[in-house]
């Protein structure tokens, strides 16, 4: 009797594992917390201006599709060298929500300058209208990655707050 119960439990466990394995291609990994594949990721087809727009739009809607998804998407576009200084993700989230970059989170509006290309570097000036109607300005510096898993992809090297331009324009 004990052997019969053991064999039946073993078959039930094997069936459950097989069932979960068959569902994985349909619904993704069972253990996935947020479904990272729904967030924007670097790609060789994206130009520097595309990357900045993705980051800015993600931060404007930070809690979609889940809390801090916008910051996580922003981290996805941080270059490997940038991640060394700002990661891991938990540390990056705290930094972005801090006093220097916090105004970027859930901002109401944005305006982006033209991209300036200098070799494998790109710069773009951004004006944001914060959630409390203040204007803030940042410069994005992006780099075209030369090797590794991000080869030939534009990624954020640095974001720096800057003062409002004297002429009110968005030129670097």
Order of alpha helices (4+ residues) and beta strands (2+ residues): alpha-alpha-alpha-alpha-alpha-beta-beta-beta-beta-beta
